[in-house]
Amino acid sequence: MKLLIRGGRVVDPARNFDEIADVAVAAGRIVAIGQVPKDFAPNRSIDAKGCVVAPGLVDLAARLREPGHEHEGMLESELAAAVAGGITSLVCMPDTDPVLDEAGLVEMLRQRAEKLHQSRLLPLGALTRGLKGEVLTEMVQLSESGCVGFSQAEIPLVNTQVLQRAMQYASTFGLSVWLRPQDYHLGRGVAASGPLATRLGLAGVPVAAETIAMHTIFELMRVTKSRVHLCRISSAAGIELVRRAKDEGLPVTCDISINSLHLTDLDIGYFDTRMRLQPPLRQQKDRDALREALEDGTIDALVSDHCPVDEDAKNLPFAESEPGATGLELLLSLALKWGQESGAGLVRALSVVTSEPARVLGDSLGSLRASAGQLVVGGVADLCVFDPAAEWTVQPQALISQGRHTPFAGYELPGRVRHTFVNGQLAFQAAE
């Protein structure tokens, strides 16, 4: 199919390109940006005047709940939610049931996703069998089956020797390890340690739960020379450690969630389970440090941290409720909101959800590496067309995701996705 997107504001953060231009697509590839060949005859033409034409978003953290937890989210509903949010490439966690620790399971999941013709699925493989932290998985085989990295999801790896061996294995074959830094013993609380948690009588998670784990990871990186992506940093102290590690030259990247970027522990209010999240919401000084670090590049990517939770699991006392929130359909708008409030601007706001997360994935993208998260003539046509001036109210029941719980319910957010194209094919179109 030949597609022509006319008169949009084309923004490609990877090239710092920001101009009013036409975009022509044929056979799933971008064939022109700006000067369209006179003999180009599109099958479909879209008027994008007043809209931004951007690379499809790349989200580095989502739980799709299938297989094993279909009551909380189906692959079909969550990938549909992804393209509704402009996300064309989506990294999913390995903590499904069964765990993604065998090549056959990964291949089955990818094939099922491909048949849906929606967002491109990029699975993380389990670092250890069953995520039990004891026996390493066959990472090379998992990589060959399509895994872009290896993770323990939210389950801390208690045995440091096993972690060291995993990092050595990954380093030997040029694979990346994705870890959420959290000390097993200190991280068992349900809210960030501080005055609010004390007043509410909630078990606290100290900042040290994050920083102690990070110190361990960085020491092992120095020994093993492995490449590590730190997932969902939540504290000012953690950011400072990342900054030092990068200055030292360690091959480390990191991301933060939309929740930590915009909310603080005070938003918990009177035991609001929508704010029961992992990592827990921290104090304002931590949130402010995260916002600054995202702007200066210390933080590489912003993620949805999508984790759909069903009604029964949320309608419990705060400490007993299941952590998690829907986020796929909010990622773009919350990035734009941060860009406006911080003064970082549109291009930077788009970069942390497009070109920068694609850079984190690097060689694991294979043939997509040259064009994922950017607009390149000859590159894959993964596109998001959105109206930056359109404002919308987050109404949980109107979301496509099967998970309807979000801490942003009732928020007025900027930016509404009009069209999403994956490999040049229309994957989402907003209702008129």
C-alpha positions in Angstrom: 0.0 0.0 0.0 1.1 3.5 -0.8 0.4 6.2 1.8 0.8 10.0 1.8 0.7 12.0 5.0 0.3 15.6 4.0 1.2 18.9 5.7 2.1 17.6 9.2 4.8 18.9 11.5 7.4 16.1 11.0 9.5 15.7 14.2 12.4 13.3 14.3 14.3 13.7 17.5 17.1 11.4 16.3 18.1 14.0 13.6 16.7 17.0 15.5 14.4 17.4 12.4 11.3 19.6 12.9 9.6 20.9 9.8 6.3 21.0 8.0 6.6 18.3 5.4 4.8 15.5 3.5 5.7 11.9 4.3 5.4 9.2 1.6 5.3 5.5 2.4 5.3 2.4 0.1 5.8 -1.3 0.8 6.1 -0.6 4.6 9.0 1.8 4.1 9.4 5.6 4.1 10.2 6.7 0.6 10.2 10.4 1.0 10.1 13.1 3.6 9.5 16.6 2.2 9.9 16.4 -1.6 7.6 13.6 -2.7 8.2 12.2 -6.2 5.7 13.6 -8.8 4.8 10.1 -10.0 4.0 8.9 -6.4 0.3 7.7 -6.5 -0.9 7.0 -3.0 -3.7 4.5 -2.2 -4.5 6.6 0.8 -3.9 10.2 1.7 -4.1 11.7 5.2 -4.4 15.4 6.0 -2.1 16.0 9.0 -2.3 19.7 9.1 -2.1 20.8 12.7 -0.8 17.4 13.7 2.7 16.1 14.6 4.0 13.2 12.5 6.5 11.4 14.8 8.3 8.1 14.9 6.2 5.3 16.6 6.8 5.2 20.3 9.2 2.6 21.8 8.1 1.5 25.3 10.6 -0.5 27.3 8.4 -1.8 30.1 5.0 -3.5 29.9 3.3 -6.5 31.3 0.8 -8.0 28.9 -0.5 -10.7 31.3 -0.7 -13.4 28.7 0.0 -16.3 29.0 -1.2 -17.1 32.5 -3.0 -14.0 33.8 -5.7 -13.4 31.1 -8.2 -12.2 33.6 -6.0 -9.1 34.0 -5.0 -8.6 30.4 -5.2 -10.3 27.0 -2.5 -9.9 24.4 -5.0 -8.7 21.9 -6.5 -6.0 24.2 -3.1 -4.7 25.5 -1.5 -4.5 22.0 -4.6 -2.7 20.8 -4.1 -0.3 23.7 -0.4 0.2 22.7 -1.2 1.3 19.2 -4.0 3.5 20.5 -1.2 5.3 22.5 1.1 5.5 19.4 3.4 2.7 20.6 4.7 0.7 17.7 7.4 -1.3 19.6 6.8 -2.8 23.0 9.2 -4.6 25.4 7.4 -7.1 27.6 8.5 -8.7 30.9 9.3 -12.4 31.2 7.1 -13.0 34.3 4.2 -14.7 32.5 2.9 -18.1 33.4 4.8 -20.1 32.2 7.8 -17.9 32.5 9.6 -16.9 29.3 12.6 -19.1 30.0 12.5 -21.4 26.9 12.9 -20.5 23.3 9.7 -22.3 22.3 7.6 -20.1 24.6 9.1 -16.9 23.3 8.5 -18.0 19.7 4.9 -18.8 20.4 4.3 -15.5 22.0 5.9 -13.6 19.2 4.0 -15.5 16.5 0.7 -14.8 18.3 1.5 -11.1 18.5 2.5 -10.9 14.8 -0.8 -12.4 13.8 -2.6 -9.5 15.5 -0.9 -6.9 13.3 -0.6 -4.4 16.0 2.4 -3.2 18.1 5.6 -5.0 17.5 6.4 -7.2 20.5 10.0 -7.4 21.9 10.1 -9.9 24.7 12.7 -10.0 27.5 13.8 -13.5 28.4 14.1 -14.8 32.0 17.6 -14.5 33.5 17.1 -17.6 35.6 14.8 -20.6 35.1 11.4 -19.9 36.5 12.8 -16.6 37.8 13.8 -18.6 40.8 17.3 -17.1 41.0 19.1 -20.5 41.0 19.9 -21.8 37.5 20.7 -19.6 34.5 18.6 -19.9 31.3 20.0 -20.6 27.9 20.4 -17.0 27.0 21.9 -17.5 23.6 19.0 -19.7 22.5 16.5 -17.2 23.9 18.3 -14.4 22.1 18.1 -16.3 18.8 14.3 -16.8 19.4 13.8 -13.0 19.6 14.6 -11.9 23.2 16.1 -8.4 23.3 17.5 -8.7 26.8 17.3 -10.7 30.1 15.5 -9.9 33.3 14.2 -11.0 36.6 11.2 -8.7 36.2 10.2 -7.6 39.8 11.8 -10.5 41.5 15.2 -9.6 43.1 18.0 -12.0 42.5 19.1 -12.7 46.1 22.2 -14.8 45.3 25.0 -12.4 44.2 27.1 -15.3 42.8 24.3 -16.3 40.5 23.9 -12.6 39.3 27.6 -12.5 38.7 27.5 -15.6 36.6 24.5 -14.3 34.6 26.3 -11.1 33.9 29.4 -13.0 32.8 27.4 -15.2 30.5 25.6 -12.2 29.0 28.8 -10.2 28.5 30.5 -13.2 26.7 27.8 -13.1 24.0 27.2 -9.4 23.9 23.8 -9.6 25.5 22.2 -7.1 27.9 20.9 -7.6 31.4 17.8 -5.7 32.6 17.5 -5.2 36.3 15.3 -3.3 38.6 17.6 -2.5 41.5 15.9 -3.5 44.7 17.5 -5.2 47.7 15.4 -8.3 48.6 15.3 -7.8 52.3 14.9 -4.0 52.4 12.3 -3.8 49.6 9.4 -5.7 51.1 7.4 -2.6 52.1 4.4 -1.1 50.2 5.2 2.6 50.3 8.3 4.8 50.3 9.8 5.2 53.7 9.0 8.7 55.1 6.6 10.7 57.2 3.6 9.7 55.1 4.2 5.9 55.4 4.8 6.3 59.1 1.6 8.3 59.6 -0.5 5.8 57.6 1.2 2.8 59.3 2.5 1.3 56.0 5.6 -0.7 55.8 8.3 1.5 54.2 10.8 0.8 51.4 13.9 2.9 52.0 15.9 4.6 49.3 18.8 2.3 50.4 16.8 -0.7 49.0 17.5 0.8 45.6 21.1 2.2 46.1 22.5 -0.9 47.8 21.4 -3.0 44.9 22.9 -0.5 42.5 26.2 -0.5 44.2 26.3 -4.3 43.9 25.3 -4.1 40.2 28.0 -1.6 39.4 30.7 -3.6 41.2 29.7 -6.6 39.1 29.7 -4.6 35.9 33.3 -3.6 36.6 34.3 -7.2 37.0 32.2 -8.8 34.2 32.2 -5.9 31.7 28.6 -6.6 31.1 26.0 -4.1 29.7 23.1 -3.4 32.1 19.9 -1.5 31.7 18.4 -0.3 35.1 14.7 -0.4 35.1 12.5 2.2 36.8 14.9 4.2 39.0 12.8 6.0 41.6 15.1 8.1 43.8 17.4 11.1 43.7 20.2 9.1 45.3 19.8 6.4 42.6 20.0 9.0 39.9 23.3 10.3 41.3 24.8 6.8 41.3 23.8 6.4 37.6 25.4 9.8 36.8 28.6 8.7 38.4 28.6 5.3 36.7 28.1 7.0 33.3 30.9 9.4 34.0 33.1 6.5 34.9 32.3 4.9 31.5 30.3 1.9 32.6 27.9 0.7 29.9 24.8 1.4 31.8 21.4 2.9 30.7 18.3 3.5 32.8 14.6 4.4 32.6 11.9 5.8 34.8 8.1 5.3 34.8 5.5 7.9 34.0 4.2 7.4 37.6 7.5 8.4 39.3 7.9 11.3 36.8 4.6 13.0 37.8 3.5 11.7 41.2 4.8 11.7 44.8 3.9 9.7 47.9 1.5 12.4 49.0 -0.7 11.3 46.1 -1.5 8.1 48.1 -3.9 10.3 50.1 -6.1 8.2 52.3 -4.9 4.7 51.2 -5.7 5.1 47.5 -4.9 1.7 46.0 -4.5 3.3 42.5 -1.3 4.6 43.9 -0.1 1.2 45.0 2.8 0.9 42.6 6.1 -0.8 42.2 8.5 1.0 42.7 6.6 3.0 45.3 6.0 6.7 44.8 8.7 8.7 46.6 9.0 12.3 48.0 8.9 15.5 45.9 12.7 15.9 46.0 13.0 12.5 44.3 10.4 13.3 41.7 12.1 16.7 41.0 15.5 15.0 40.6 14.0 12.5 38.2 12.5 15.2 36.1 15.8 17.1 35.8 17.8 13.9 35.0 15.3 13.0 32.2 16.0 16.5 30.7 19.8 16.4 31.0 20.0 12.9 29.6 21.1 11.0 32.7 17.9 9.0 32.3 17.7 7.5 28.9 14.0 6.6 28.5 10.5 7.2 29.9 8.4 4.0 30.1 4.7 3.3 30.7 5.4 0.7 33.3 2.1 -0.8 32.1 0.8 -3.4 34.5 -2.9 -4.1 34.3 -4.6 -5.2 37.5 -8.1 -6.6 37.8 -10.8 -5.1 40.1 -10.7 -7.7 42.8 -6.9 -7.3 43.3 -7.2 -3.5 43.7 -10.3 -3.5 45.9 -8.4 -4.5 49.0 -6.7 -2.7 51.9 -3.7 -0.7 50.5 -1.0 -3.1 51.8 -2.8 -6.2 50.5 -3.7 -4.8 47.0 -1.8 -5.7 44.0 0.7 -3.1 42.7 0.4 -1.9 39.2 -1.5 0.5 36.8 -2.4 0.8 33.2 -0.1 3.1 31.2 0.1 2.3 27.5 -2.5 4.9 26.4 -1.0 7.5 28.7 2.7 7.4 27.8 2.7 9.9 25.0 0.5 12.5 26.8 2.4 12.3 30.0 5.7 12.7 28.1 4.2 15.8 26.4 2.9 17.1 29.8 6.4 16.8 31.3 7.9 18.5 28.2 5.6 21.5 28.7 5.9 21.8 32.4 9.7 21.4 32.5 10.5 23.5 29.5 12.3 20.6 27.9 10.1 21.1 24.8 8.4 18.8 22.3 11.5 17.4 20.6 13.1 16.3 23.9 9.7 14.9 25.2 9.4 12.8 22.1 13.1 11.6 22.2 12.7 9.9 25.5 9.8 7.7 24.1 11.2 7.2 20.6 14.9 7.5 19.6 16.4 7.1 23.1 14.7 3.8 24.1 15.5 2.5 20.6 19.2 3.4 21.3 19.0 1.4 24.6 17.8 -1.6 22.6 20.7 -1.2 20.2 21.9 -4.3 18.4 19.1 -6.4 19.9 16.7 -4.8 17.4 18.5 -6.6 14.5 17.3 -5.3 11.1 15.2 -2.6 12.8 18.2 -0.9 14.5 18.8 1.6 11.7 15.3 3.0 11.7 13.4 2.1 15.0 12.4 5.2 16.9 13.2 7.6 14.1 12.1 8.8 10.6 14.5 7.7 7.9 14.1 7.5 4.2 14.3 3.8 3.4 13.5 2.9 7.0 10.6 1.0 8.4 7.4 3.1 8.4 6.5 3.0 12.1 4.6 6.3 12.6 2.5 8.1 15.1 0.3 11.0 14.0 -1.1 13.0 16.9 -2.7 16.4 17.6 -0.6 18.2 20.2 -3.3 20.8 20.8 -6.1 18.3 21.6 -6.7 17.8 25.3 -8.5 14.8 26.8 -9.6 13.6 30.2 -8.4 10.3 31.4 -11.6 8.2 31.9 -10.6 4.6 33.0 -13.7 3.0 31.5 -12.9 4.5 28.1 -9.5 2.9 27.9 -8.9 0.0 25.6 -6.6 -1.8 28.0 -8.2 -4.5 30.1 -6.6 -2.9 33.1 -8.7 0.2 34.1 -6.9 1.3 37.2 -4.7 4.4 36.8 -3.4 7.0 39.2 -4.2 9.6 36.5 -7.9 9.1 36.4 -9.6 12.5 35.9 -6.4 14.2 34.7 -6.6 16.6 31.7 -3.7 15.6 29.4 -2.3 17.1 26.1 -1.9 15.2 22.9 -4.4 12.9 21.2 -3.2 10.1 18.8 -5.0 10.2 15.5 -3.3 7.5 13.5 -0.7 4.8 14.3 1.1 2.9 11.5 3.2 -0.2 12.0 5.3 -1.3 9.1 3.3 1.1 6.9 0.0 -0.5 7.8 -2.8 1.3 9.7 -2.9 -0.2 13.2 -5.1 2.5 14.9 -7.3 5.3 13.8 -9.2 7.5 16.3 -12.9 7.9 16.0 -14.0 11.1 14.3 
